[in-house]
Amino acid sequence: MYRTRKLLITGISGFIGSCFAHLPQEHWQIIGTYQQNPVQHPNLISKRVDLSQLENLDPLLNASKPDALIHLAAASNPNFCEKNPELSERVNIQTAVELAALCDKYSIPFLFASTDLVFAGDNAPYDEQAEPRAVNLYGRQKAIAEEKILSLNSRACIARCPVMFGLPKWGNSFMKSWMTNLKEGRPVFAFTDEFRTKVSGSDAAQGMLLLLEQQVKGIWHLGGKESISRFDFAVKMAETFGLPGALVQASKQADVKMAAARPANVSLNSEKAFQLGYQPKRISEALRSWL
């Protein structure tokens, strides 16, 4: 018989945090941190903590006494990172590394949510042995954090995730904004030349819990089972939800001026996780699950 264990999740007010909160929980009591946007849900206890202030981290762990920690909190918008290098470095590297060190000190299992954007996008699909070579600052920050975390905490787990989709109760969702545009008769411009192994947020959350429960360490990829362009995904989404697919307009990355460079194809090879028991739904099935 399992006892309920405490799982501390940073950044619970984000998209993936919402997915964790809405998973049926039998063995974990979730304690989630947020900075600006408070959340309430019967499955979790939430606390306001400014994680960028490193002096807050040790007291957080001592007060929560978690049995495991998943670090989701990040400055995850590549354009924001490019425009705010010092702030994003503090959040994406310094906070993550300090939490990893504290978890090593207190023997708390630590999982760090990373990204497929650590790769350059010119040699997909990427497995866990591929060398990170990011084309934007966000990806480089995540790659630096990964390396530092594993050097400080040999038991840490790195979960590299792709773009996640779904309709969460809170947090930013590109899919939600696309659907709103289509419902209101506005076009959605989607790249035909950007490919990623997208995955439902709920499947990614279950994958992270699997990695924790299996007590694995090192780097793991939690991509989906299909590599798909943003355009083809938008078309599938419109078909699934009965929205006007004619409003989905094909575009190229070069059509949009952005502060951060975008890789062409950072599709992940997640076979190692599949063999462990990670089984994300295929895109059409996952979209239907959000109906």
N, C-alpha and C positions, 0 to 999 in steps of 0.2 A: 504494500500500500504506500502510495506516494504522499509525502507531506507537501503542502503548498510552499513554494519557494518564492523569494522576492526577486523580481527582475526589474532593475533600474534601466529605463530607456530615456536617453537624452533626446531632446527635440521632438517630444511627443505631439506637439502642435502642428507638425508638418504632415504632408501627404502620407508617407509610409507609417508615421506614428498613428494616424487614424486607422490604417489597416491593421496594425497590431491591436489597437483597442477593441476592434470589432471581431477579432478572432475568438472563437469559443476557448475559454481558458479553464483547464482542469488543474494544472500543476503549477501555474505561475500567478503570483499577485504582482501586477504591474504598478510601479512607481515611475511616473513620467515627469520630466522637467520641461518647462517652457520659459521663454524670455519675455515675449510681448503679448501673445495671444493665449489667454487662459482657455483650458478645455475641461469639460465635465463629462464623465461617462461612468456608469456603474462598474465597469471592469477595471478602473484604475484610480490611483491617487495621484493628483498632479501637484507639482511644486514649482514656484517661480524662482529660477536661478539664472543669474548672468554667468554663463560658462566661460565667457571671454576674460573674466576676472579670475585668474588662476588660483588666487587665495580662497575662492569659494569651493574648490573641488574636494579638498580633503574633508572639510566639514560636511559636505554633501554625502560622501561615502560613509562617514562615521555616524551620521544621523539616520541614513537609510539602511545601513548594514545589508546590502544586497547579496544574494547568492550568485548573481551574474549581472553583467552590464552590457548593453548594446548601445553603442555610440552612433546615433543617427544625426545629431545636430551638426549643421554645416552651413557655410555660405555656398550654396550649390548652384547659383546662377553664374554661368561662365562670364557673361558680360559684366555682371556686378564685380566679380573678382578682378577682371582686367582693369576696371576703373577704380577699384579700392584695394590695391595690393597689400597694404599693411594690415588693414582690418581683416581681410579675408585670410591672410597668413596666420593671424592670431587665432582665428576660429578654426581654420581647417588644418593647421599644423600644431601650433603650440598647445591648444586645449586638448586635442586628440592624444598627443604624445604624453602630456602630463597625466591624463586619465589612465593611459596604458601603464605608465610607471607606477601610479598609485594602486592599480589593480594587481600589478605584480607584487608590490609591497604587501598587500593585504590578502594575496592568494584568491582574488576574485576573477573568475573567468571573464574574459574581455573580448567582445566582437566589435570590430570597426567596419562600418559600412563605407565602402569605397565605390569606385565608378569605372565603367568601361572607357571613360575619357582619359585614362592614363596612357592610352595607346594612340599611335599616329594616324591609324585608319588606312594604311596602305598595304597591309598584309594580313587581312582577316581570313578565317576566324582565328582569334587569339586564345590560346590555352594559358594555364597558370604559369608556364615556364617562359612565355614570351616577355621580351624586355620592354618595360614601359618607356614610351617616347612621346609624351603629350605634345599637342600643338597649341594648347592654350594654358593660361596660368592656373585655372582651376584643376585641370588634369595633372599639372606638374606639382601643385600643392598636395594633392591626394597621393601621388606617387612618393613624394618626400615623406609624408606622414606614414605611409605603409612601411617604408624602409626603417624609419626611426622607431616605430612601434615594435617591429619584429626584433630590432637590435636590443631594445630595452626589456621586452617581455616575450620570452621564447614560447610562452603558452598562448599567446594572442592569436585570434582568428581574424583574417581579413576577408570580408565578403564583397567582391566586386559585383556591382549590379548595373544593369542597363537602364534605359528609360523605362519607368514604370507607369502603367496606365490604370485607370479606374475612376470611380465616382465616389470619393471619400466624403465623409461627413464634414471634414475640415481639411485645411491645407490646400496648397495650389495644385491644380490638375489641368494639364494642357487639354486633356480629353473633355473635361467639363466646359472649358471656354470654347473649344471647337464646336461642341454640341449646341451651346447657347447661340453661337453665330449662325449655325445652320437653321436652328429653330426660328430665328428672327429674320431669316432671309438674307443673311450676309455671307459673302464667300469666305472660304477657308483656303489659304494658300499653303500648300504643303510640298516639301522638297521631294523631288524624284531621285536626287543624287546623295541622299544620306540614309545609310542602312545601319540598323541596330537590332539586336535580338531582344525586342521588347518583351516585357513580362507583366502580368497583372500584379498590382501592389500586394494583394492578399497572398498570392503565391510566393512572392519574394519574402514577405514576412514569415510565412511558414518555413521557407528555406533557411532563413536565419535562425529560427528556433530549432530546426533540425541540426544545424551545425553546432549550436550550443549544447543540445541534448546529447549529441554524439561525442562531445568533448574533443572535437578536432582542432587542429592548430594550423598556422600557415595560411596560404592564400587559396581561396576557393571562388569559382565563378558561379553566379546565380542568374545566368541569362535564360531566355526563353528557348523554345525548340525551333523557332523560325527566324530567319533574318528577313527583315521587311523594311521597305522605305517608308518615310513619313506619309507620302502620297497614298501608297497602297493601303496603309493602315487607316488613313482617313476615309478611303472609299469603303473598306470593310466596316468601319464604325458606322458610317451613314446607312449602309445596307442593313446592319443589325438593328439599328434603332429607328428604321423607317424615316430617315431624314433625307432631304433632297441632295442626292449625290452629285447632281449637276453643278452644285455650288462649290464642290471641291475642285480647286484650281491647281494645276501642276506648276511648280516653280523650281528654281535652282538656288543653291546656296549663294551663288554670286549675285542673285537678284536682290538680296537683302544686305544692307550695310550693318555689320555687327562689330562690336569692340573685340570680341573673342573669335579666333579662328575656329572653324568646325571641321572635324575629320570626316572623311567620306564614308568609311565603313569600319566600325569598331565592334562588329559582331563577335560574341564570345562563344568559345567552345566550353560547354559546361558539363562535359561527359563525366568528369570526376564526381561532381555533385549528383548527377543522375544515378550513378552507380551506388552512391551512398543512400539514395532514397528520395532525393529531390525530384518531384514530378510536376512541373508547372503545366498548366493547361495550354493547349494550342490557342492561337490568337482568337479564332472564331468562337471557340467554346468559352474562352475567358471573357470575351465581350458579352456573350449571351448571359454569363453569370452575373453581370452588372445590370441586367435589365430590371 
